[in-house]
Amino acid sequence: MEAQSATTESSQSATQSMAGAAQAGAPPPPSGGALPPAHGTPPPNRDYGDTGYVPPSPPTYDTTFFQNYGVNPFIDARADHLSTFAMDVDTASYSVARRFVQDGNRPDPDSVRVEEFVNYFDQEYPQPHRGAFAIHVDGAHSPFTNDTWIARVGIQGRDVPDHRRKDATLVFVIDTSGSMSRENRLELVKRALRLLVRELRPSDQIGVVTYGSRGHSVLNPTQAKHDDYILEVIDRLHPGGSTNAEEGLRLGYEMADRWLDPERITRIILLSDGVANVGQTGPDAILNQVRRYVNEGVTLSTVGVGMGNYNDVLMEQLANDGDGNYIYIDNLTEAWKSFADNLTSTLQVIARDAKIQVSFNPDVVHSYRLIGYENRDVADRDFRNDSVDAGEVGAGHSVTALYELRLHERADGPVAKVHVRYEDPDSRRIFEVDRNFNISDLNEHFESASPRFQLAATVAQYAEVLRRSYWAQHTTLNDVRYHADRVGGILRDDPEVTEFARLVNMAAGIADG
């Protein structure tokens, strides 16, 4: 499917790049300190009662930057039977929307990326028997329209046990500019990093770069067995000055490059609100630099914090071009999910340039619509062009794509064939796997389909309503609420699902401004 999405437009744009210099010195010897126990710390409650962290008052959003990538249309399967896109494991959009709703506001429609809502939730797909991926397919009649079906294509990445992941060299690039004093942003970053550092193995290494008006190399990569000292360095940080993100990232990449080891994971983790106002503040130079380092083996993940004076656009672009993932931390529970529960998934890549191509059977499918992935489109002709950048997938990650289908009357036979193509990051060999999607994989009744499928479809419709999709114009949040409450009851042992049901109820009660 070529150029599916409508024209793209920006809400606002305040993005950044790279310049300046500093040389890191050797770290001082480790010292002790009274810190929490290294392991077995329970996940923090969302009320922060066990941390001393005080949530801020709801902010204003007048300088928050998102981008509208359009909404995919229905495609006539006889005119174009191929749908091709890059895998995406980001989840930031869902966390951002949760923050909006909990603050008593409907999310900015441009902040909503449907695939990040769906991929936030565990789909419980079975593990692959061999290779990096297993493909899962199912579907059912849509509960939100009279004439369409929802088809789910699920890709499950293989797990890597924690003890089998590679040692990691992580360089934290921490925004310490004045904007990080808003809403206690820097304090939340410090507490999130405390969780991460305590979960690393002793042989992992941590370096620290900070930036305000200037960038500073604060700590050369130091073994995590010296966690007390590393955390002392982080705890001493305080906000102030302008935002020279370009210089901070350049120093971070220089540090990572000096310590690059092909036998280790080498990753930069940028923690920021994404806004730059000093140095080169446009995106092109920094993104070009990021792409160059990716080819050398240094990847970049971005961690966003704050609302109001927050740049979602740049944080997502950096992660995409840096072969990493983008998460948004609005509380310590979210930090725990990424940095403790899913640490190996966050760090260890099992597939590079991973792409999905779905070939629909026009004798069965009249038309189809990919729900989401508007900014992950890949030209159909480039599916087997292995020089085209696509998505990176971590160990144990799953990727879900939902399609809305219009079928021919009395259709029978194969619906589609799903192809997955990727590069093994160690051998650099290319692999391709596929699976048939048959009419028998579609359930006649939505409520008879698997609970996880029902969850995915309901979450997607929630996102569609929030972003004011043309295809959801006849659906209200009250319609979504019925299914959210029902699936929340079925999956009541999953706290993320019950939280989702609560959020839908909260959003339904907020006036759509």
C-alpha positions, -999 to +999 in steps of 0.1 A: +000+000+000+016+032-012+012+066+006-018+056+026-021+085+050-036+119+045-015+150+043+007+156+073+006+188+092+024+201+124+007+213+155+039+231+165+076+224+161+104+232+185+131+207+177+169+205+180+204+194+168+242+190+179+274+212+186+301+221+212+326+199+230+340+185+263+362+157+273+352+133+300+376+127+329+381+095+348+355+090+375+365+094+411+366+062+432+333+048+443+320+057+477+293+044+499+259+058+507+226+049+523+205+038+494+175+015+489+181-023+486+194-033+452+168-060+444+134-071+454+120-035+456+082-037+451+068-017+422+059+018+435+023+027+440+009+053+417+002+076+447+040+079+453+034+072+490+066+051+493+089+076+475+083+110+489+076+123+454+048+148+453+028+150+420+025+185+406-006+205+399-020+200+364+000+220+339-010+240+309-003+226+275+003+258+254+038+249+244+034+211+239+044+199+204+027+171+185+023+162+149-007+152+129+002+123+105-033+119+090-056+089+091-053+059+068-081+055+043-098+024+030-079+009+001-096-011-027-079-045-026-082-049-064-063-016-069-036-023-043-036-055-024-003-049-005+000-031+029+036-025+041+049-008+072+078-008+096+074-025+130+070-001+160+073-009+197+069+026+210+042+032+237+047+069+246+014+081+230-007+060+254+011+073+285+008+109+272-029+104+267-032+089+302-016+120+316-040+143+298-070+124+311-058+122+346-053+159+345-089+163+335-084+170+298-091+153+266-058+144+248-047+166+220-059+146+189-024+150+173-008+133+203-027+100+196-009+073+176-032+043+176-005+016+173+012+029+205-021+026+224-025-010+212+011-020+217+011-007+253-008-039+263+004-075+266-014-095+240-002-129+254+008-142+220+026-176+221+064-176+218+081-186+185+092-222+183+123-211+164+136-179+149+130-143+161+092-141+155+059-160+156+029-146+137-006-147+152-038-139+133-074-136+143-104-113+140-141-108+144-170-086+134-165-050+145-188-040+174-186-004+162-199-007+127-225-029+108-204-038+078-168-043+087-145-068+104-115-062+126-085-084+117-055-086+141-020-094+130+003-101+160+040-105+158+057-120+190+094-116+195+113-143+212+122-139+248+158-137+260+163-147+296+179-119+317+210-139+323+216-144+286+214-108+275+246-091+266+264-068+290+254-032+284+271+001+282+245+028+288+251+065+285+225+086+303+221+120+286+201+139+311+184+173+305+191+195+335+179+227+319+156+251+337+125+236+321+132+204+340+123+221+372+087+223+361+064+196+377+095+181+394+106+166+361+142+162+371+132+145+404+111+120+385+141+113+361+163+107+391+139+083+407+134+065+374+172+061+370+175+048+406+151+020+395+171+013+364+206+013+380+195-011+407+182-036+381+215-037+361+240-065+365+274-056+381+292-059+348+270-034+330+285+001+327+269+035+331+281+069+319+264+102+325+263+134+304+242+164+313+231+195+295+217+229+304+232+259+288+262+237+280+269+200+279+290+183+305+305+148+306+299+140+343+308+103+345+327+080+322+312+045+319+315+029+353+306-006+363+272-009+378+286-027+408+295+008+420+258+017+420+260+037+452+285+061+436+267+063+403+235+072+421+253+098+442+264+115+409+228+114+396+214+127+429+236+157+428+221+170+396+199+201+397+181+221+370+191+254+356+200+273+324+190+271+288+186+239+268+216+230+247+203+195+237+225+194+207+257+197+227+245+172+253+237+146+227+269+151+208+289+145+240+268+115+248+276+100+214+313+108+217+314+090+250+295+060+237+317+058+206+349+058+227+336+029+248+321+010+219+325-028+222+309-051+196+304-077+223+282-053+244+250-035+240+259+002+236+229+025+240+223+062+248+192+069+269+180+105+265+158+117+294+143+151+286+112+171+278+125+174+243+127+212+240+158+230+228+165+267+228+203+270+226+227+257+199+212+242+168+176+238+176+164+224+143+161+186+138+181+179+107+217+181+120+210+160+151+191+134+132+219+130+106+244+125+135+221+099+151+219+079+119+256+079+115+262+065+150+235+038+145+256+023+116+285+021+141+264+002+167+253+029+190+215+031+195+193+057+211+162+054+233+143+084+244+124+089+277+100+118+278+088+136+309+065+166+316+035+182+300+035+218+288+068+228+271+072+192+259+083+182+224+068+148+215+077+152+178+115+153+184+115+126+210+098+102+186+120+111+157+151+106+177+141+071+188+130+061+153+162+073+137+183+060+166+171+024+163+156+026+198+123+030+214+104+060+228+086+058+261+069+085+282+071+084+320+043+101+338+049+082+371+072+057+388+050+028+379+056+035+342+094+037+350+092+003+367+075-013+337+103-001+313+133-002+335+127-032+358+100-056+345+110-052+309+147-043+312+159-070+288+132-060+262+143-024+265+180-032+260+185-062+238+175-060+201+165-093+184+157-078+150+167-048+130+149-032+101+118-053+108+090-049+083+055-063+078+037-068+045+002-081+043-010-093+009-048-093+008-068-116-014-091-093-035-115-122-042-123-122-004-114-086+007-132-058-010-112-031+009-090-027+039-077+000+063-047-002+085-056+013+118-026+035+128+011+033+117+006+064+095+041+075+101+056+040+096+046+035+060+070+017+038+067+016+000+055-019-011+084-022-035+108-017-006+097-046+015+126-067+002+149-037-001+171-043+029+188-009+027+155+008+037+154+017+074+125+001+093+118-009+129+139-024+157+123-049+181+136-059+215+135-093+232+100-104+241+084-074+225+052-079+205+038-058+177+001-057+169-015-043+137-053-040+134-071-038+100-106-029+093-119-050+065-149-050+041-154-084+028-173-096-004-207-112+003-204-150+009-166-146+008-146-178+014-110-188+012-078-171+023-081-135+035-045-126+033-009-137+037+013-120+063+051-116+057+077-105+082+112-096+071+141-086+094+179-086+099+195-106+127+216-081+146+244-105+153+248-124+121+235-096+099+216-122+079+182-115+065+152-137+074+116-138+062+087-157+077+050-158+067+016-171+077-017-175+060-048-156+073-079-176+065-116-168+067-119-194+094-096-172+116-125-146+118-150-150+145-186-142+136-193-126+170-171-100+186-179-111+222-170-147+213-135-137+202-105-140+226-105-114+254-071-100+243-084-095+208-114-077+223-091-055+243-070-046+213-100-036+192-115-016+221-082+002+228-079+010+191-114+025+189-107+045+221-077+060+203-097+066+171-123+085+190-097+106+208-079+115+176-113+124+160-108+099+132-131+102+102-138+065+106-150+068+142-172+099+138-203+079+146-188+063+178-187+080+212-166+073+242-198+060+258-199+033+231-163+025+239-169+025+276-194-004+274-167-027+258-139-013+280-159-021+312-168-056+299-133-066+289-119-049+321-141-073+340-130-104+320-093-094+324-097-079+359-064-096+371-044-074+347-040-039+364-032-022+331-065-034+316-085-023+347-067+011+346-077+014+309-113+009+317-111+036+344-094+060+319-122+055+293-148+063+320-128+094+330-124+105+294-161+100+287-169+124+315-146+152+302-161+177+278-146+175+243-131+210+240 
